[in-house]
Amino acid sequence: MELIETHAHLDYPDFQGDLEEVVARAREAGVMRILTIGTGIESSRRAVALTERFPNVFAVVGVHPTNVEEEGTEFVPALRELALHPKVAAIGETGIDHHHLPEGLEGEKLAAWKIRQAEAFRIQLDLAAELGLNVVIHQRDAWEPTLEVLRDYTGKVRGVYHCFGGTPEQAAEVAALGHLVSFTGIITFKNAEQVRLTAAAVSSDGYMVETDCPYLAPVPHRGKRAEPAHTRLVAEKVAEVRGVSLDEVAAQTTRTAEAFFRFHR
């Protein structure tokens, strides 16, 4: 059995003390490849460096929507250079986030801030199209604005909505545009019935599994640091709600990830 952890943040300080052990535990759990996700230029550089340290780690490079103000609009040359690394598998995470609003921002300033997020999203989608890569999407409290941007890239770039918490109908809307969804440890939470309903409803080739570690540790580790080994617990719950075996979920999500991401060993 082989699983792919499609969304980790191994460059975060949470893993500085025991990263070798974290990667080893993932292998022991059947998680044979890990995608570590950049959230800005420096984070993306660290992600790429990790791919050179660990043969089974690949990188996704990009600017997270909540870091757009910090990065400005001149990040493209640096991001392009990073994206050309042979172990960079996609662009991201990018997208739109209207949940984490800057304190005290309102009116025209808030509107301009939202425009800058959408512009940074488009810039990264353009780069992905140029380089023949797909994108990892962060969306929070911005469902329609995110879709509005993505519609212009239909047939040019595919995306995966990571940490998906939407309804089956929203997942179907995403799928109709050619995109995927991905499930985290939230699927094991008691109050996450909607996520379980969506995981049961999506097509077998329409989803992937992830942890978003160090966040969102699945039961029975909730409240602790998540790590890539927990991808197996996510897959086990997906298998349960879909009424299939873990082996089937592992095989299908691995095929889906291999088709979506650019893996160069």
FIVEXDREN-437903 format. One record per residue (C-alpha): residue in one letter; x, y, z. Coordinates in steps of 0.5 Angstrom, whole numbers. Last residue first. Example, Ala and Ser with C-alpha at 12.3 -4.5 7.8 and 13.67 -1.06 7.14 Angstrom:
BEGIN
+------+-------+-------+-------+
| zapa |    xx |    yy |    zz |
+------+-------+-------+-------+
|    S |    27 |    -2 |    14 |
|    A |    25 |    -9 |    16 |
+------+-------+-------+-------+
***
This chain:
BEGIN
+------+-------+-------+-------+
| zapa |    xx |    yy |    zz |
+------+-------+-------+-------+
|    R |    25 |    23 |   -18 |
|    H |    21 |    28 |   -22 |
|    F |    14 |    28 |   -20 |
|    R |     9 |    33 |   -23 |
|    F |     3 |    33 |   -19 |
|    F |    -4 |    32 |   -22 |
|    A |    -3 |    25 |   -25 |
|    E |     1 |    22 |   -19 |
|    A |    -4 |    25 |   -14 |
|    T |   -10 |    22 |   -18 |
|    R |    -6 |    15 |   -18 |
|    T |    -4 |    15 |   -11 |
|    T |   -11 |    17 |    -9 |
|    Q |   -14 |    11 |   -12 |
|    A |    -9 |     6 |   -10 |
|    A |    -9 |     9 |    -2 |
|    V |   -17 |     9 |    -3 |
|    E |   -17 |     2 |    -5 |
|    D |   -12 |    -1 |     0 |
|    L |   -16 |     3 |     5 |
|    S |   -22 |    -2 |     3 |
|    V |   -29 |     1 |     1 |
|    G |   -35 |     4 |     4 |
|    R |   -34 |    11 |     2 |
|    V |   -35 |    13 |    10 |
|    E |   -30 |     8 |    12 |
|    A |   -25 |     9 |     6 |
|    V |   -25 |    16 |     8 |
|    K |   -24 |    15 |    15 |
|    E |   -18 |    10 |    14 |
|    A |   -15 |    15 |     9 |
|    V |   -15 |    21 |    14 |
|    L |   -12 |    16 |    19 |
|    R |    -6 |    14 |    14 |
|    T |    -5 |    22 |    12 |
|    H |    -3 |    22 |    20 |
|    A |     4 |    19 |    18 |
|    P |     5 |    26 |    15 |
|    E |     5 |    30 |    22 |
|    A |    -1 |    33 |    26 |
|    R |     2 |    37 |    32 |
|    K |    -3 |    36 |    38 |
|    G |   -10 |    38 |    39 |
|    R |   -13 |    32 |    36 |
|    H |    -9 |    26 |    36 |
|    P |   -14 |    21 |    36 |
|    V |   -17 |    24 |    32 |
|    P |   -14 |    27 |    26 |
|    A |    -9 |    33 |    27 |
|    L |   -11 |    39 |    24 |
|    Y |    -5 |    43 |    24 |
|    P |     2 |    41 |    23 |
|    C |     1 |    39 |    18 |
|    D |    -4 |    40 |    13 |
|    T |    -6 |    33 |    13 |
|    E |    -7 |    31 |     6 |
|    V |   -12 |    26 |     2 |
|    M |   -14 |    27 |    -5 |
|    Y |   -20 |    27 |    -9 |
|    G |   -24 |    27 |   -16 |
|    D |   -22 |    20 |   -18 |
|    S |   -27 |    16 |   -14 |
|    S |   -32 |    21 |   -15 |
|    V |   -34 |    25 |    -9 |
|    A |   -40 |    23 |    -5 |
|    A |   -37 |    20 |     1 |
|    A |   -32 |    25 |     2 |
|    T |   -38 |    30 |     1 |
|    L |   -42 |    27 |     7 |
|    R |   -36 |    26 |    11 |
|    V |   -34 |    33 |    10 |
|    Q |   -41 |    35 |    12 |
|    E |   -41 |    31 |    18 |
|    A |   -35 |    35 |    21 |
|    N |   -37 |    36 |    28 |
|    K |   -34 |    29 |    31 |
|    F |   -28 |    31 |    28 |
|    T |   -25 |    25 |    23 |
|    I |   -26 |    29 |    17 |
|    I |   -22 |    35 |    20 |
|    G |   -16 |    30 |    19 |
|    T |   -15 |    33 |    12 |
|    F |   -19 |    32 |     5 |
|    S |   -17 |    34 |    -2 |
|    V |   -22 |    37 |    -7 |
|    L |   -20 |    37 |   -15 |
|    H |   -21 |    41 |   -21 |
|    G |   -24 |    40 |   -28 |
|    L |   -29 |    46 |   -28 |
|    A |   -35 |    41 |   -27 |
|    A |   -31 |    38 |   -21 |
|    V |   -31 |    45 |   -17 |
|    E |   -38 |    45 |   -18 |
|    A |   -39 |    38 |   -16 |
|    A |   -35 |    39 |    -9 |
|    Q |   -40 |    45 |    -8 |
|    E |   -46 |    41 |    -9 |
|    P |   -43 |    35 |    -4 |
|    T |   -42 |    41 |     1 |
|    G |   -35 |    45 |     3 |
|    G |   -30 |    43 |     8 |
|    F |   -24 |    42 |     3 |
|    C |   -17 |    42 |     6 |
|    H |   -14 |    43 |    -1 |
|    Y |   -18 |    45 |    -6 |
|    V |   -14 |    42 |   -12 |
|    G |   -13 |    46 |   -18 |
|    R |   -12 |    45 |   -26 |
|    V |   -10 |    50 |   -31 |
|    K |   -11 |    51 |   -38 |
|    G |   -18 |    48 |   -39 |
|    T |   -21 |    53 |   -35 |
|    Y |   -17 |    58 |   -33 |
|    D |   -22 |    64 |   -33 |
|    R |   -27 |    60 |   -29 |
|    L |   -21 |    60 |   -24 |
|    V |   -22 |    67 |   -22 |
|    E |   -30 |    67 |   -21 |
|    L |   -29 |    61 |   -17 |
|    T |   -24 |    64 |   -12 |
|    P |   -29 |    70 |   -12 |
|    E |   -35 |    66 |   -11 |
|    W |   -32 |    62 |    -5 |
|    A |   -29 |    67 |    -1 |
|    D |   -30 |    65 |     6 |
|    R |   -23 |    61 |     6 |
|    Q |   -20 |    58 |     0 |
|    H |   -13 |    56 |    -1 |
|    I |   -11 |    53 |    -8 |
|    V |    -6 |    48 |   -10 |
|    V |    -4 |    49 |   -17 |
|    N |    -3 |    45 |   -23 |
|    L |     4 |    46 |   -27 |
|    G |     5 |    47 |   -35 |
|    L |    10 |    52 |   -34 |
|    E |     6 |    58 |   -37 |
|    A |     0 |    55 |   -34 |
|    A |     3 |    55 |   -27 |
|    L |     6 |    62 |   -28 |
|    D |    -1 |    65 |   -30 |
|    L |    -5 |    62 |   -24 |
|    Q |     1 |    65 |   -20 |
|    I |    -1 |    72 |   -23 |
|    R |    -8 |    70 |   -22 |
|    F |    -8 |    69 |   -15 |
|    A |    -4 |    75 |   -14 |
|    E |    -9 |    79 |   -17 |
|    A |   -14 |    76 |   -13 |
|    Q |   -11 |    78 |    -7 |
|    R |    -9 |    85 |    -9 |
|    I |   -17 |    86 |   -11 |
|    K |   -18 |    84 |    -4 |
|    W |   -14 |    89 |    -1 |
|    A |   -17 |    94 |    -5 |
|    A |   -24 |    93 |    -3 |
|    L |   -21 |    93 |     4 |
|    K |   -18 |   100 |     3 |
|    E |   -24 |   102 |     0 |
|    G |   -28 |   101 |     6 |
|    E |   -25 |    97 |    12 |
|    L |   -18 |    95 |    14 |
|    G |   -18 |    96 |    22 |
|    E |   -15 |    89 |    23 |
|    P |   -12 |    85 |    17 |
|    L |   -18 |    80 |    15 |
|    H |   -17 |    73 |    16 |
|    H |   -23 |    70 |    13 |
|    H |   -23 |    73 |     6 |
|    D |   -18 |    68 |     4 |
|    I |   -17 |    68 |    -4 |
|    G |   -12 |    63 |    -7 |
|    T |    -5 |    60 |    -7 |
|    E |    -1 |    55 |    -4 |
|    G |     2 |    54 |    -9 |
|    I |     5 |    52 |   -16 |
|    A |     6 |    45 |   -17 |
|    A |    11 |    39 |   -17 |
|    V |    17 |    42 |   -15 |
|    K |    23 |    37 |   -15 |
|    P |    26 |    39 |   -22 |
|    H |    27 |    46 |   -20 |
|    L |    24 |    50 |   -25 |
|    A |    19 |    53 |   -20 |
|    L |    24 |    56 |   -16 |
|    E |    26 |    60 |   -21 |
|    R |    19 |    62 |   -23 |
|    L |    18 |    64 |   -16 |
|    A |    24 |    69 |   -16 |
|    P |    22 |    72 |   -22 |
|    V |    14 |    72 |   -20 |
|    F |    15 |    76 |   -13 |
|    E |    15 |    83 |   -15 |
|    T |     7 |    84 |   -13 |
|    G |     8 |    85 |    -6 |
|    E |    11 |    79 |    -1 |
|    E |     8 |    82 |     5 |
|    E |     1 |    84 |     2 |
|    V |     1 |    77 |    -1 |
|    N |     2 |    73 |     5 |
|    T |    -5 |    72 |     7 |
|    P |    -6 |    69 |     0 |
|    H |    -1 |    64 |     0 |
|    V |     5 |    65 |    -4 |
|    G |     8 |    60 |    -8 |
|    V |    12 |    53 |    -9 |
|    V |    10 |    46 |    -8 |
|    A |    16 |    42 |    -6 |
|    F |    17 |    34 |    -6 |
|    V |    20 |    30 |    -1 |
|    N |    21 |    22 |    -2 |
|    P |    29 |    23 |    -3 |
|    F |    30 |    28 |     3 |
|    R |    35 |    33 |     4 |
|    E |    34 |    36 |    -3 |
|    T |    27 |    36 |    -3 |
|    L |    28 |    40 |     4 |
|    A |    32 |    45 |     0 |
|    V |    25 |    46 |    -4 |
|    A |    21 |    47 |     2 |
|    R |    26 |    52 |     5 |
|    R |    26 |    56 |    -2 |
|    S |    18 |    56 |    -2 |
|    S |    18 |    59 |     6 |
|    E |    23 |    64 |     3 |
|    I |    18 |    66 |    -3 |
|    G |    12 |    65 |     1 |
|    T |     7 |    60 |     3 |
|    G |    11 |    54 |     1 |
|    I |     8 |    47 |     1 |
|    T |    11 |    40 |     3 |
|    L |     9 |    34 |    -1 |
|    I |    10 |    28 |     2 |
|    R |    12 |    21 |    -1 |
|    M |    11 |    14 |     1 |
|    V |     6 |    15 |     7 |
|    G |     5 |     7 |     8 |
|    A |     5 |     9 |    16 |
|    E |    13 |     6 |    17 |
|    R |    14 |    11 |    11 |
|    A |    11 |    17 |    15 |
|    R |    14 |    15 |    21 |
|    A |    21 |    16 |    18 |
|    V |    19 |    23 |    15 |
|    V |    17 |    25 |    22 |
|    E |    24 |    22 |    25 |
|    E |    28 |    26 |    21 |
|    L |    24 |    32 |    22 |
|    D |    25 |    32 |    30 |
|    G |    27 |    38 |    32 |
|    Q |    26 |    43 |    26 |
|    F |    19 |    40 |    25 |
|    D |    14 |    45 |    29 |
|    P |    19 |    51 |    26 |
|    Y |    15 |    50 |    19 |
|    D |    19 |    48 |    13 |
|    L |    15 |    41 |    14 |
|    H |     9 |    44 |    12 |
|    A |     5 |    39 |     9 |
|    H |     0 |    38 |     3 |
|    T |    -1 |    32 |    -1 |
|    E |     1 |    26 |     3 |
|    I |     2 |    21 |    -2 |
|    L |     0 |    14 |     0 |
|    E |     2 |     7 |    -2 |
|    M |     0 |     0 |     0 |
+------+-------+-------+-------+
***
